[in-house]
Amino acid sequence: MGSLRISHDRERAHFSKNARSGAPGERAYSPKNAKATGTVRLLTETQGSALLEFAIALPLLVVFVVGIYDFSGAFNQKQKIEQAAQEGAIVAGAQPMSDIAVTTADPDSLRPVVAAVFSSLAGSGVLPGAGASCTVPVPPPTPAPPNLKWIYTISGCAGGAFAGDNLVITINRGVLCTAGPACVAPFSVGTTVTIAYPYHWRFNTVIQLLVPGATYAATTQVSQSATTQNQM
């Protein structure tokens, strides 16, 4: 009985010595060591998942941000062009009709209208090249009868890479109100001012991050009109 106890004590002492000395293959189990190993593994897996999610979400985030910025820019330009058309129509309605004829190449009464539209767009920042490569146009060609419509084309208004963009201002002094609840006999003659100017999208440069090879219309012609009754 005594020999069994001595043998058991020797084995326990040998195990304790190996545990303290850190002998290979006989490392003592510790709940603390197991917890630390599990924590490191969990952190590694979490970091890998976060990097993968970020790599997937980044292109989508870039497309959303550029899309919001781009569409807001297009809407802002549309509003500024609409305001310029309204200002031009107000000025046009107050101009005399004495020089309006289908054989008149450049009526004097239309020059203030073009100047008002040009100043409005230049002041709101729609025409970066205003005053440099973009100036008030030369007299337009004589319109063909029986239209009372004059078209002014101003080039170089965007400047830089888009120097070829044209600002087109169409002034129709012979708009007859013949339909709608506001048109009551005797019918009135009014003036419609239409402005057309291109908007260059930036969205096309980032959409390929999501759909490689996809294309988006890089330029849209923004056009707005305003009509007013002729006062003179």
N, C-alpha and C positions, 0 to 999 in steps of 0.2 A: 504493500500500500504506500510505504514511504518512497519507494523507487518511482512509482507512477507520478507522485506529486513532484519529485525532483525533476523528472523529464518534462512535465508540463511547465514548470517554472522556467526551465532553460529555453523552451520554445518561445514562451512569451517574451523573455528577455531578448532573444535573438530577433524577434519581429519588431520590438521597440527600438532596438539598435539600428536596424535597417531603415525604419521609418525616419529616425532622426538623421541618419547619414545620407538619406536620399539615394539609396542604391537603385540602379536602373531595374525596371521590371517589378519593383516591389514598393512603389510609391504609395504612401498611405492615402486612403480615400478621405476626402474632407468635403463636407457640404458647402463650405465657403468657396473652395476651388471649383466645384461643379457649377455654382451659381455665377462665378466670374466668367467661366468659359461660355456659359449660356448667354450671358449679357453681351459679350463680345460678338458672338455669332448673330444675335438679334440686331445689334447696331450695324453690323456689316450688311445684313439683308435689308434693313431699313434704308440705309444710304444708297444701296444699289437700286432699290425700288424708286426712291426719290429722283435719282438721276435719270432713270428710264422715263418716269412720268414727265419730268421737265423737258427731256428731249422730244417727247411726243407733243407736249402742249405748246412749246415755244413757237413753232411755225404757225400754229393756229392763232396764238396770241398776236403775233406780228401782223397777220392778215387782218384780224379784227381791228387792231389799232390803226393801221394804214387805211382800211376801208372806212372807218368812222371819220378819220381826218379828211379823206378824199371826198366822200359824199357830202360832208358838211361844207367843204370848199366849193363844190359844184352848186350846192343850194345857195350859198352866200353870193356867188357870182350871178346866179339867176335872179336873186332879189335886187342886186345892184343894177343889172341890166333892165329889169322891169321898172325900177325907179327912174332910170335915165329916159326910158321910153315915155313915161308919164310926164316928166318934165319937158321933153321935146314936144309932146302933143299939146301941152298947155301953151307953150310958146307959139306953136304952129297955129292953134285956133285963134290967136289974137292978131295974126298977120293979115294984111290986106290980100284980096284976091285979084287986084288990078293987073298984076304981072303974071298971072297964072294962065298959061296957054300951052297947047301941045307943041308949039313951035319954039318955045322959050327953052334954051339949053340950060341956063342956070338962073332961075328967078332970084331976085334980090331978097324976096320975102322968106326964102328957105335957108339963107345963110345963118340967120340967128338960131334956127332950129338945129342945124348941124352943130353949131358952136355950143349950144346948150347941152346937147347929148354928149359931145366930146368932152366938155368940161366936167360933166357929172361922172362919166366913166373914169376920166383921168384922176379926178379928186378922190374917188372911192378905191383907187388902186387896181382897177380892172385892166388898165392899159399901162404896163410897166415902161413901154417905150414912148410914152406921150411926151411931146416936146423935143424929142431927139429924132429917131427914125420914124416916128408916127406924128404926122401933122395934119392940119385941115386939108382936105383934098382939093384937087383942081376941079373946075367945072365938069360935071358929068355930061355924057352925050345927050343929044336931044331925044326925048322919049318918043316912041311911035304913037301916032293917033290911034284910037281916041282916048288913050290913057292920060291921066294927069298924075303920073307916078314918076318920081325921080329917085335914082339909086346912087348913093355916094359910097364909094369904096376907099377905105383908108388902109394902107398896108404898113407892115413893120411895127405894129402896135405892141406885140409881145416882147420883142427884142430877144437877144441871145439865140438859143437853138431854135426858137419858134418865131424868128423874125419874119417869116413868110405869112404869118397869120394876118387875115384881113378883117377889119371891122366894116360891116355892111350896114348902112343906114338907109332905109327905104321910106320915103315920104309920099303918101298918096293923098293929094288934096281934093280928090273928087269922090269921096266915099258917100254914097247915097243911102240913107237909112230907109229901107223899104220893108223890113221884116222885124218882128218882135214887138213887145208891148210898148216900147218907147217910141216906136215909129208911128206917128199919127199925121195924117194929111193936114196941111201941106208938108211934104217930106223935107227934111233938112239935109244939108250937105255938110259933111265933116271931114276931118283929116285923121289919117291913121299913120302913126310912126312905128316902124318895125326895126328892131335892132337884132343883128345876128353876130355872134362872136364865139369862137371855139374855146372849149375847155379841155385841157390835157389831163388825162387820168394818170395817177401814180399807182393805181391798184394793179395794173397789168404786170408790174415788176415783182410783186410779191405773191400773186395768185399761184405761180408755178411752184412755190414751196409746198403747197398742198396737192396740186394737180400738175405734175410735170408735163410740159407741152401744151398746157391750156393757154388760150389767148383771150384777151378782153379788149373791147374797143378802146383804143388809146385816146381818141379824140371824139368829142361830142359837140355839135353845133348848138349852142344855146341861143334860142330866139324868143323874144318877147315883144308884144305889141300893145299900143295904147291908142284909143280913139277919142277925139273930142269934137264938139260941134264948132263949125267956123263962125266966128263972131263978126267978121267984116267981109 
